[in-house]
Amino acid sequence: MSIVKVIELISISEESIEDAIHKAVQEASKTLMNIDSVNVSNIKAHVNDQGITSYGVNCKVSFRLEGKT
């Protein structure tokens, strides 16, 4: 039987939405194993002087827990 845990992360990038998602997964993978998926639930852009300065995403990262057999 597999158990999946979900954590929520907020990630910001000055480059793009895709880069913000990539950074969330990259950071999560430093301490989590068995990452299965990322669900992006919120996307926003920060604006200054009529231009976008950064992109933010809320990501729900799902990963399988390893059980003892």
Order of alpha helices (4+ residues) and beta strands (2+ residues): beta-alpha-beta-beta
